Amino acid sequence: MPRVPRLPPATRMYARLDRFACECPSCGQLIESAYEPVKAQRLAKLSRRRQVAAGEPTSRSVRKLRWNPALQRLRCPHCGVVYMVGLLLFQVASNAYGRLVAPSDVRMTPADRRLVRARGGGWLVAQKYHAGDPVNLVVEDPCSCPVKGWDRRCAVHGEPPAEGGER
């Protein structure tokens, strides 16, 4: 992560962040603001989290939030450092012939991709889709993973069957 001694010349503007992923400047781990395992049901949705955080900033459940959307504060779940989060906008010079390339510091590393995939809850099916095929499937066998763990034989989260095998 590039470090600069001071903010480039800028003008203040309004910004409200809801969902983002970033690298912790302290420990280098990936932090996702939307991935917030909360115990308090009233804080399950982001809109409710914003409302409660604004109305009850000193409550214990609000202070434990990883991402406080009302105060724009982010607590790293790995090292515990708390940051105030803002937004920098850079105007892009118009270049009709230039190739569009993402900035180097927004490209995920393979480790970041693995972590995001593990938290994503989605699956990439190996077979191709054909018109008319069903896409909303129900896996009938239950999940056999232990709490906060993983079972490679799990029908939902385990390893895919060997080539030609069936699940």
Backbone as CSV, one residue per row, in Angstrom:
resi,resn,N_x,N_y,N_z,CA_x,CA_y,CA_z,C_x,C_y,C_z
1,MET,0.857,-1.167,0.000,0.000,0.000,0.000,0.901,1.227,0.000
2,PRO,0.710,2.096,-0.992,1.535,3.306,-1.033,1.259,4.211,0.158
3,ARG,2.303,4.822,0.678,2.157,5.749,1.807,2.664,7.110,1.367
4,VAL,1.912,8.148,1.727,2.304,9.516,1.379,2.371,10.333,2.656
5,PRO,3.268,11.318,2.718,3.404,12.099,3.948,2.204,13.000,4.222
6,ARG,1.502,13.428,3.187,0.348,14.306,3.385,-0.631,14.141,2.246
7,LEU,-1.847,14.573,2.502,-2.910,14.519,1.510,-2.571,15.424,0.329
8,PRO,-2.810,14.956,-0.895,-2.594,15.845,-2.043,-3.534,17.048,-1.946
9,PRO,-3.236,18.150,-2.630,-4.135,19.305,-2.586,-5.564,18.871,-2.914
10,ALA,-6.511,19.259,-2.065,-7.882,18.771,-2.226,-8.881,19.767,-1.647
11,THR,-10.128,19.607,-2.037,-11.239,20.372,-1.507,-12.184,19.399,-0.831
12,ARG,-12.681,19.763,0.338,-13.593,18.859,1.045,-14.892,18.703,0.272
13,MET,-15.470,17.509,0.350,-16.735,17.218,-0.305,-17.492,16.217,0.550
14,TYR,-18.758,16.059,0.273,-19.587,15.114,1.015,-19.360,13.703,0.483
15,ALA,-19.245,12.745,1.370,-19.125,11.338,0.983,-19.695,10.476,2.097
16,ARG,-20.441,9.469,1.712,-20.974,8.510,2.681,-20.666,7.121,2.156
17,LEU,-19.897,6.387,2.901,-19.484,5.047,2.485,-20.392,4.006,3.125
18,ASP,-20.777,3.017,2.358,-21.585,1.938,2.900,-20.861,0.601,2.816
19,ARG,-20.433,0.222,1.642,-19.790,-1.066,1.452,-18.446,-0.869,0.769
20,PHE,-17.438,-1.485,1.315,-16.118,-1.416,0.706,-15.261,-2.523,1.281
21,ALA,-14.171,-2.786,0.627,-13.166,-3.715,1.120,-11.841,-2.981,1.037
22,CYS,-11.006,-3.150,2.056,-9.713,-2.481,2.043,-8.703,-3.309,2.824
23,GLU,-7.468,-2.973,2.622,-6.373,-3.599,3.350,-6.121,-2.781,4.607
24,CYS,-5.944,-3.437,5.733,-5.630,-2.723,6.967,-4.219,-2.137,6.832
25,PRO,-4.068,-0.821,7.015,-2.738,-0.218,6.912,-1.768,-0.723,7.972
26,SER,-2.299,-1.241,9.073,-1.449,-1.694,10.157,-0.959,-3.132,9.971
27,CYS,-1.894,-4.069,9.738,-1.503,-5.478,9.674,-1.550,-6.067,8.270
28,GLY,-2.147,-5.345,7.308,-2.172,-5.816,5.932,-3.269,-6.816,5.613
29,GLN,-4.140,-7.131,6.568,-5.227,-8.086,6.330,-6.384,-7.404,5.603
30,LEU,-7.179,-8.189,4.892,-8.332,-7.669,4.172,-9.494,-7.436,5.142
31,ILE,-10.113,-6.259,5.045,-11.278,-5.921,5.869,-12.429,-5.630,4.920
32,GLU,-13.561,-6.270,5.151,-14.756,-6.023,4.352,-15.806,-5.394,5.252
33,SER,-16.263,-4.214,4.881,-17.236,-3.517,5.721,-18.588,-4.218,5.728
34,ALA,-18.962,-4.869,4.638,-20.274,-5.501,4.547,-20.310,-6.833,5.284
35,TYR,-19.158,-7.458,5.478,-19.105,-8.751,6.163,-18.989,-8.478,7.658
36,GLU,-20.122,-8.317,8.299,-20.165,-7.914,9.707,-20.953,-8.949,10.504
37,PRO,-20.281,-9.906,11.123,-21.018,-10.877,11.927,-21.494,-10.221,13.232
38,VAL,-22.763,-9.827,13.278,-23.296,-9.151,14.457,-24.204,-10.093,15.222
39,LYS,-24.148,-10.012,16.541,-25.015,-10.828,17.389,-26.371,-10.161,17.576
40,ALA,-26.381,-8.836,17.604,-27.627,-8.110,17.812,-28.432,-8.100,16.511
41,GLN,-29.600,-8.749,16.525,-30.441,-8.845,15.334,-30.826,-7.466,14.801
42,ARG,-30.962,-6.496,15.691,-31.356,-5.151,15.266,-30.289,-4.470,14.420
43,LEU,-29.073,-5.022,14.373,-27.985,-4.447,13.585,-27.659,-5.280,12.347
44,ALA,-28.536,-6.207,11.994,-28.256,-7.107,10.874,-28.228,-6.382,9.535
45,LYS,-29.101,-5.407,9.323,-29.148,-4.683,8.043,-28.367,-3.388,8.149
46,LEU,-27.719,-3.007,7.051,-26.894,-1.801,7.037,-27.709,-0.547,7.346
47,SER,-28.919,-0.460,6.790,-29.742,0.733,7.037,-30.074,0.856,8.522
48,ARG,-30.353,-0.249,9.160,-30.660,-0.239,10.593,-29.394,0.046,11.400
49,ARG,-28.272,-0.487,10.949,-26.989,-0.248,11.624,-26.669,1.239,11.626
50,ARG,-26.921,1.903,10.496,-26.676,3.347,10.387,-27.577,4.097,11.358
51,GLN,-28.857,3.728,11.412,-29.827,4.401,12.278,-29.470,4.216,13.752
52,VAL,-29.173,2.995,14.150,-28.841,2.719,15.554,-27.513,3.369,15.930
53,ALA,-26.524,3.305,15.043,-25.213,3.907,15.323,-25.321,5.413,15.507
54,ALA,-26.209,6.057,14.750,-26.388,7.505,14.884,-27.142,7.847,16.166
55,GLY,-28.113,7.027,16.535,-28.937,7.319,17.705,-28.352,6.856,19.023
56,GLU,-27.565,5.782,18.996,-26.998,5.214,20.222,-25.495,4.976,20.059
57,PRO,-24.708,6.020,19.823,-23.277,5.820,19.534,-22.479,5.206,20.682
58,THR,-22.969,5.291,21.903,-22.206,4.748,23.030,-22.672,3.362,23.462
59,SER,-23.686,2.795,22.796,-24.163,1.468,23.211,-23.084,0.422,22.937
60,ARG,-23.079,-0.624,23.711,-22.046,-1.659,23.621,-22.053,-2.329,22.242
61,SER,-23.255,-2.628,21.719,-23.329,-3.304,20.423,-22.812,-2.405,19.298
62,VAL,-23.029,-1.107,19.392,-22.531,-0.179,18.369,-21.018,-0.050,18.480
63,ARG,-20.490,0.000,19.687,-19.034,0.118,19.856,-18.306,-1.119,19.356
64,LYS,-18.986,-2.280,19.314,-18.357,-3.511,18.851,-18.398,-3.667,17.331
65,LEU,-19.107,-2.773,16.640,-19.203,-2.881,15.189,-17.835,-2.765,14.527
66,ARG,-17.613,-3.560,13.517,-16.396,-3.440,12.716,-16.459,-2.152,11.911
67,TRP,-17.608,-1.901,11.266,-17.800,-0.686,10.473,-18.979,0.069,11.032
68,ASN,-18.714,1.280,11.561,-19.765,2.151,12.071,-20.074,3.147,10.959
69,PRO,-21.207,2.947,10.240,-21.500,3.802,9.094,-21.874,5.234,9.465
70,ALA,-22.323,5.479,10.689,-22.687,6.840,11.094,-21.445,7.664,11.424
71,LEU,-20.475,7.060,12.073,-19.252,7.772,12.460,-18.104,7.554,11.484
72,GLN,-18.310,6.716,10.460,-17.287,6.416,9.465,-16.029,5.835,10.116
73,ARG,-16.219,5.020,11.134,-15.076,4.405,11.830,-15.001,2.927,11.489
74,LEU,-13.795,2.455,11.238,-13.536,1.068,10.882,-12.566,0.479,11.889
75,ARG,-12.942,-0.656,12.478,-12.073,-1.364,13.418,-11.595,-2.632,12.735
76,CYS,-10.299,-2.803,12.650,-9.741,-4.002,12.037,-10.018,-5.191,12.957
77,PRO,-10.681,-6.236,12.450,-10.970,-7.393,13.290,-9.734,-8.241,13.578
78,HIS,-8.649,-7.976,12.880,-7.430,-8.766,13.032,-6.479,-8.174,14.061
79,CYS,-6.274,-6.850,13.999,-5.311,-6.225,14.917,-5.969,-5.238,15.880
80,GLY,-7.239,-4.879,15.660,-7.965,-4.013,16.579,-7.760,-2.525,16.398
81,VAL,-6.944,-2.104,15.451,-6.712,-0.683,15.229,-7.974,-0.061,14.637
82,VAL,-8.322,1.135,15.088,-9.519,1.832,14.611,-9.102,2.983,13.696
83,TYR,-9.809,3.128,12.585,-9.522,4.167,11.603,-10.765,4.996,11.336
84,MET,-10.565,6.256,10.997,-11.611,7.107,10.451,-11.482,6.943,8.945
85,VAL,-12.574,6.628,8.259,-12.524,6.341,6.835,-13.112,7.493,6.046
86,GLY,-12.430,7.889,5.005,-12.891,8.939,4.110,-12.810,8.459,2.674
87,LEU,-12.959,9.373,1.776,-12.962,9.029,0.368,-12.181,10.085,-0.400
88,LEU,-11.288,9.643,-1.262,-10.556,10.556,-2.139,-11.024,10.315,-3.564
89,LEU,-11.370,11.361,-4.257,-11.749,11.261,-5.660,-10.674,11.932,-6.500
90,PHE,-10.226,11.240,-7.535,-9.231,11.779,-8.451,-9.893,11.958,-9.805
91,GLN,-9.824,13.149,-10.362,-10.383,13.366,-11.685,-9.500,12.675,-12.708
92,VAL,-10.127,11.992,-13.646,-9.389,11.256,-14.659,-9.220,12.146,-15.883
93,ALA,-7.986,12.267,-16.327,-7.715,13.051,-17.537,-8.318,12.311,-18.722
94,SER,-9.017,13.027,-19.575,-9.638,12.366,-20.724,-8.560,12.009,-21.734
95,ASN,-8.566,10.776,-22.121,-7.599,10.270,-23.090,-8.343,9.264,-23.952
96,ALA,-8.823,9.701,-25.090,-9.655,8.854,-25.942,-8.912,7.618,-26.437
97,TYR,-7.572,7.679,-26.511,-6.822,6.563,-27.065,-6.190,5.686,-25.979
98,GLY,-6.294,6.109,-24.747,-5.665,5.349,-23.670,-6.427,4.078,-23.338
99,ARG,-5.721,3.098,-22.851,-6.326,1.836,-22.447,-6.800,1.969,-21.005
100,LEU,-8.014,1.520,-20.710,-8.544,1.602,-19.356,-7.928,0.492,-18.514
101,VAL,-7.217,0.881,-17.482,-6.547,-0.066,-16.604,-6.860,0.328,-15.170
102,ALA,-7.173,-0.665,-14.344,-7.448,-0.388,-12.932,-6.161,0.037,-12.239
103,PRO,-6.252,0.947,-11.273,-5.049,1.341,-10.524,-4.413,0.128,-9.847
104,SER,-3.117,0.174,-9.688,-2.389,-0.980,-9.161,-2.815,-1.357,-7.749
105,ASP,-3.267,-0.386,-6.955,-3.605,-0.715,-5.576,-5.055,-1.170,-5.395
106,VAL,-5.794,-1.364,-6.484,-7.147,-1.918,-6.348,-7.239,-3.323,-6.929
107,ARG,-6.151,-3.820,-7.466,-6.141,-5.188,-7.981,-5.936,-6.146,-6.818
108,MET,-6.828,-7.120,-6.704,-6.724,-8.074,-5.603,-5.589,-9.066,-5.843
109,THR,-4.961,-9.443,-4.768,-3.950,-10.490,-4.830,-4.678,-11.834,-4.837
110,PRO,-4.012,-12.925,-5.210,-4.665,-14.237,-5.142,-5.176,-14.565,-3.733
111,ALA,-4.433,-14.165,-2.712,-4.885,-14.416,-1.337,-6.164,-13.632,-1.038
112,ASP,-6.248,-12.374,-1.503,-7.462,-11.579,-1.313,-8.644,-12.240,-2.007
113,ARG,-8.422,-12.742,-3.221,-9.504,-13.395,-3.973,-10.024,-14.617,-3.238
114,ARG,-9.112,-15.422,-2.700,-9.536,-16.620,-1.961,-10.390,-16.237,-0.761
115,LEU,-9.978,-15.201,-0.038,-10.717,-14.761,1.134,-12.097,-14.234,0.752
116,VAL,-12.174,-13.437,-0.299,-13.455,-12.892,-0.738,-14.370,-14.018,-1.211
117,ARG,-13.817,-14.982,-1.937,-14.630,-16.115,-2.389,-15.154,-16.919,-1.212
118,ALA,-14.318,-17.132,-0.213,-14.751,-17.915,0.945,-15.904,-17.237,1.673
119,ARG,-15.909,-15.914,1.701,-16.966,-15.178,2.387,-18.170,-14.901,1.498
120,GLY,-17.994,-15.059,0.184,-19.027,-14.663,-0.762,-20.281,-15.495,-0.735
121,GLY,-20.178,-16.762,-0.461,-21.353,-17.608,-0.414,-21.844,-18.058,-1.779
122,GLY,-21.161,-17.711,-2.853,-21.569,-18.120,-4.184,-20.735,-19.282,-4.669
123,TRP,-21.239,-19.950,-5.694,-20.536,-21.107,-6.237,-20.493,-20.994,-7.749
124,LEU,-19.391,-21.367,-8.344,-19.239,-21.402,-9.795,-19.406,-22.849,-10.218
125,VAL,-20.477,-23.138,-10.956,-20.775,-24.502,-11.375,-19.896,-24.853,-12.572
126,ALA,-19.367,-26.065,-12.563,-18.447,-26.488,-13.611,-19.147,-26.709,-14.954
127,GLN,-20.414,-27.107,-14.938,-21.103,-27.372,-16.210,-21.626,-26.091,-16.824
128,LYS,-21.797,-26.106,-18.141,-22.301,-24.927,-18.846,-23.819,-24.878,-18.744
129,TYR,-24.337,-23.657,-18.760,-25.780,-23.445,-18.728,-26.337,-23.602,-20.137
130,HIS,-27.440,-24.311,-20.255,-28.159,-24.455,-21.520,-29.537,-23.852,-21.340
131,ALA,-30.051,-23.206,-22.361,-31.356,-22.539,-22.283,-32.402,-23.482,-21.707
132,GLY,-33.107,-22.996,-20.706,-34.169,-23.780,-20.084,-33.730,-24.575,-18.863
133,ASP,-32.414,-24.706,-18.629,-31.939,-25.435,-17.449,-32.336,-24.682,-16.183
134,PRO,-32.672,-25.400,-15.102,-32.972,-24.717,-13.842,-31.689,-24.155,-13.231
135,VAL,-31.793,-23.013,-12.574,-30.625,-22.414,-11.929,-30.817,-22.246,-10.424
136,ASN,-32.038,-22.330,-9.927,-32.297,-22.241,-8.490,-32.397,-23.658,-7.953
137,LEU,-31.309,-24.164,-7.407,-31.236,-25.550,-6.969,-31.272,-25.636,-5.450
138,VAL,-31.790,-26.754,-4.956,-31.809,-27.026,-3.523,-30.906,-28.215,-3.273
139,VAL,-29.920,-28.059,-2.407,-29.052,-29.167,-2.026,-29.744,-29.861,-0.863
140,GLU,-30.168,-31.102,-1.077,-30.974,-31.793,-0.083,-30.177,-32.295,1.112
141,ASP,-28.944,-32.744,0.885,-28.131,-33.207,2.009,-27.738,-32.001,2.853
142,PRO,-27.811,-32.126,4.181,-27.495,-30.976,5.036,-26.004,-30.698,5.122
143,CYS,-25.687,-29.491,5.561,-24.302,-29.104,5.795,-23.773,-29.901,6.985
144,SER,-22.577,-30.463,6.836,-21.980,-31.244,7.920,-20.738,-30.572,8.497
145,CYS,-20.525,-29.300,8.160,-19.358,-28.574,8.667,-19.522,-28.286,10.155
146,PRO,-18.441,-28.400,10.942,-18.529,-28.019,12.350,-18.662,-26.501,12.485
147,VAL,-19.106,-26.031,13.643,-19.234,-24.599,13.878,-17.866,-23.949,13.702
148,LYS,-17.813,-22.888,12.909,-16.573,-22.168,12.605,-15.496,-23.084,12.029
149,GLY,-15.941,-24.055,11.229,-14.986,-24.973,10.632,-15.433,-25.387,9.245
150,TRP,-14.781,-26.419,8.699,-15.062,-26.874,7.351,-14.858,-28.367,7.289
151,ASP,-15.774,-29.070,6.619,-15.686,-30.510,6.429,-15.585,-30.762,4.937
152,ARG,-14.505,-31.380,4.493,-14.325,-31.579,3.049,-15.340,-32.545,2.465
153,ARG,-16.044,-33.315,3.315,-17.087,-34.227,2.828,-18.466,-33.582,2.847
154,CYS,-18.571,-32.316,3.278,-19.853,-31.610,3.356,-20.486,-31.511,1.963
155,ALA,-21.792,-31.807,1.882,-22.505,-31.764,0.598,-22.636,-30.340,0.071
156,VAL,-22.577,-29.365,0.946,-22.746,-27.971,0.536,-21.406,-27.274,0.341
157,HIS,-20.478,-27.422,1.272,-19.241,-26.653,1.255,-17.992,-27.468,0.966
158,GLY,-18.123,-28.780,0.839,-16.959,-29.640,0.678,-16.335,-29.594,-0.696
159,GLU,-15.333,-30.440,-0.872,-14.636,-30.500,-2.147,-15.554,-31.108,-3.197
160,PRO,-15.411,-30.695,-4.446,-16.248,-31.281,-5.499,-15.883,-32.738,-5.706
161,PRO,-16.831,-33.545,-6.228,-16.527,-34.952,-6.454,-15.450,-35.121,-7.521
162,ALA,-14.806,-36.265,-7.506,-13.775,-36.557,-8.504,-14.402,-36.512,-9.892
163,GLU,-13.582,-36.305,-10.918,-14.063,-36.197,-12.298,-14.950,-37.389,-12.631
164,GLY,-16.153,-37.114,-13.094,-17.083,-38.175,-13.471,-17.904,-38.687,-12.294
165,GLY,-17.538,-38.328,-11.069,-18.286,-38.779,-9.896,-19.536,-37.947,-9.700
166,GLU,-20.418,-38.453,-8.870,-21.656,-37.711,-8.592,-21.701,-37.319,-7.139
167,ARG,-22.426,-36.277,-6.874,-22.631,-35.837,-5.493,-24.033,-36.234,-5.097
